[in-house]
Amino acid sequence: MVGGEAWTANPRLVIGEPWHGFVRLWAACRGGMGGIAHWPDAGGVNDQAAWVVDGFAVLAGAEAVMEDERRRVDKR
């Protein structure tokens, strides 16, 4: 299961390398407790490409869902 959706193949093998690189970029740019530590381009959020800001938000949201599920399972 990935994001509540069943996959017949391992997503790590199916998803292209550019997307793996983007996830690594997000991981490198985020701060503690999921906050953005720094942006990939100089300046603030208004100086970033919109797709990068949107992509970081999607990844942060997916991480939050997975973390909530992990906590729920750990409480059992």
Order of alpha helices (4+ residues) and beta strands (2+ residues): alpha-alpha-alpha
